[in-house]
Amino acid sequence: NVEKVYLCATATGDVLDSAVCENGKAVMTGSVELPTFVLLSTENPIKVPIAELILDETPIEVVCDSVAGCEVKGSELNEQYREIMKRMADFAKQEGEMMMNAQKVAMENGGRLPDSASVQLQNDYYALQDGRRSVVYNALAAHKDDIIPAGLIKRYNSLLDMEEVETFLNAYKYREHAVLESVNKYIQALKNKNVGAMFTDFEMNDMDGT
């Protein structure tokens, strides 16, 4: 019962195009610089996207189901990206189950997590983070010539070592892509705060308003 579908740029959230659904189908035609990451949404402004995908030169079809979600067909790049995201989703599922178990143990112990359980929870969490990190770094190495790393670095930069990310980006074809704008600014901000970096000149009013 979707009335309209919106195509949005992942980097900015801007609506690139929209189309009215007729008999469960919507068709969009137009031009955009390729490759790029986009989101599909049924609402504007976008709140919860129904799918994220890569637009490249390969014709693709997006099939959505209210239960199974959305599947992108016809593009090898999207299939590879989906497999990576599926593995990351598995980590999120494990983390959710881990937190639920911890809450159950805490409730059984008067609302407080025993020290042994707390240590185990911390170790399990670090193991999950290491797993996530490993998936992303392996994907960067395997996809250094395509757009997939840009999306992964944008989404998971908090997991990564920024010096390693910068080294990767220095040789990366899509380092100036719009989806990486915030990451590039963050790397520069970290450099500005390094010990020994030149202080940035600024102006402001003094106590007398001068």
C-alpha positions in Angstrom: 0.0 0.0 0.0 2.9 2.3 -0.6 1.9 5.5 -2.5 5.2 7.0 -3.3 8.9 6.0 -3.2 11.8 8.5 -2.7 15.4 8.0 -3.9 17.8 9.8 -1.5 21.6 10.4 -1.5 23.2 8.5 1.3 25.8 11.2 1.8 23.4 14.1 2.3 19.9 12.7 2.7 18.8 14.9 -0.2 15.9 13.6 -2.4 17.3 12.8 -5.9 14.0 11.7 -7.3 10.6 10.3 -6.4 7.9 8.2 -8.2 4.3 7.3 -7.6 3.7 3.6 -7.1 1.1 1.9 -9.3 0.2 -1.7 -8.7 3.1 -2.1 -6.4 5.7 -0.8 -8.9 7.6 2.5 -9.3 9.9 3.6 -12.1 12.5 6.4 -11.9 14.6 7.7 -14.8 17.3 10.4 -14.6 21.0 11.0 -14.3 23.4 11.0 -11.4 27.2 10.7 -11.1 28.1 7.0 -10.8 28.9 5.0 -8.7 27.1 6.3 -5.6 25.2 5.1 -2.6 21.5 5.9 -2.3 18.6 5.1 0.0 15.1 4.2 -0.8 12.4 5.5 1.4 8.6 5.7 1.5 8.6 9.0 3.4 10.0 12.5 2.9 11.8 13.8 4.9 13.5 10.4 5.2 13.3 8.8 8.6 13.8 5.0 8.3 15.1 3.9 4.8 13.7 0.7 3.5 16.9 -0.1 1.5 20.4 1.1 0.9 22.0 0.3 -2.5 24.8 1.2 -4.9 23.9 2.8 -8.2 26.5 1.8 -10.8 26.3 1.1 -14.5 24.5 -2.2 -14.0 20.7 -2.3 -14.4 19.2 -3.3 -11.1 15.8 -4.2 -9.7 14.8 -3.7 -6.1 12.1 -6.1 -4.8 10.6 -5.2 -1.4 8.4 -7.3 0.9 6.8 -6.2 4.1 8.2 -9.2 5.9 11.4 -10.2 4.2 12.6 -6.6 3.5 14.2 -5.4 0.3 16.5 -7.3 -2.1 18.6 -5.7 -4.8 19.0 -7.9 -7.8 21.1 -7.8 -11.0 24.2 -6.1 -9.6 27.3 -8.1 -8.4 28.5 -5.0 -6.5 25.3 -4.8 -4.5 25.3 -8.5 -3.8 28.8 -8.3 -2.4 27.9 -5.2 -0.3 24.8 -7.0 0.9 26.8 -10.0 2.1 29.1 -7.7 4.1 26.2 -5.9 5.6 24.6 -9.2 6.5 27.6 -10.3 8.4 27.6 -6.9 10.3 23.9 -7.4 11.0 24.7 -10.8 12.5 27.1 -9.1 15.0 24.3 -6.6 15.9 22.0 -9.5 16.5 24.6 -11.2 18.7 25.1 -8.0 20.6 21.3 -7.6 21.2 21.1 -11.2 22.6 24.1 -10.6 24.8 22.6 -7.5 26.3 19.3 -9.2 26.9 21.0 -12.1 28.7 23.0 -9.6 30.8 19.7 -7.8 31.8 18.2 -11.1 32.7 21.2 -12.0 35.0 21.1 -8.5 36.5 17.3 -8.9 37.3 18.1 -12.3 39.0 20.7 -10.6 41.2 18.7 -7.6 42.5 19.3 -5.4 39.5 23.1 -5.6 39.7 25.3 -7.6 37.3 27.8 -9.8 39.3 31.4 -8.9 38.7 32.2 -12.2 37.0 29.2 -11.6 34.6 30.3 -8.0 34.0 33.8 -9.1 33.0 32.4 -11.7 30.7 30.0 -9.2 29.1 32.9 -6.8 28.5 35.1 -9.5 27.0 32.2 -10.7 24.8 31.6 -7.1 23.6 35.3 -6.6 22.8 35.2 -9.8 20.8 32.2 -8.6 18.8 34.0 -5.3 18.1 37.1 -7.2 16.9 34.9 -9.3 14.7 33.2 -6.2 13.2 36.6 -4.6 12.7 38.0 -7.7 10.9 35.0 -7.8 8.5 35.5 -4.2 7.6 39.3 -4.3 7.1 39.0 -7.5 5.0 36.4 -5.8 2.9 38.6 -2.8 2.4 41.4 -5.0 1.2 39.2 -7.0 -1.1 37.4 -4.0 -2.6 40.1 -1.3 -2.8 39.2 -0.6 -6.5 35.4 -0.2 -6.1 33.0 2.0 -4.1 32.2 -0.4 -1.3 34.9 0.8 1.1 33.5 4.3 0.9 30.2 3.2 2.3 31.8 1.0 5.0 34.2 3.7 6.2 31.3 6.2 6.3 29.2 3.8 8.4 31.8 2.2 10.6 34.6 4.8 11.0 34.3 4.7 14.8 35.6 1.1 14.7 38.6 1.9 12.7 42.0 3.4 13.3 42.0 6.8 11.5 45.7 6.7 10.6 45.1 3.4 8.8 42.0 4.8 7.2 43.9 7.8 6.0 46.6 5.6 4.5 44.0 3.6 2.7 42.3 6.7 1.4 45.5 8.2 0.1 45.6 5.5 -2.6 41.8 5.1 -2.9 40.1 6.1 -6.2 37.0 7.4 -4.5 38.6 9.3 -1.6 36.9 12.5 -2.6 33.5 11.0 -3.0 30.7 12.9 -1.3 29.9 10.0 1.0 33.3 10.4 2.6 33.1 14.1 3.1 32.4 13.9 6.9 35.2 11.3 7.3 37.8 13.5 5.5 36.8 16.4 7.7 37.1 14.2 10.8 40.6 13.1 9.8 41.6 16.7 9.3 40.2 17.7 12.6 42.3 15.0 14.3 45.4 16.3 12.6 44.6 19.8 13.8 44.6 18.5 17.4 47.9 16.6 17.2 50.7 17.7 19.5 53.0 20.1 17.6 50.3 21.1 15.1 50.1 24.9 14.4 47.4 26.7 16.3 44.5 27.8 14.1 44.1 31.6 14.0 40.7 32.9 15.0 38.9 36.1 15.9 36.3 36.9 18.6 35.1 39.8 20.6 36.8 40.8 23.9 35.1 41.8 27.1 34.5 45.3 25.6 33.0 43.9 22.4 36.0 44.9 20.3 
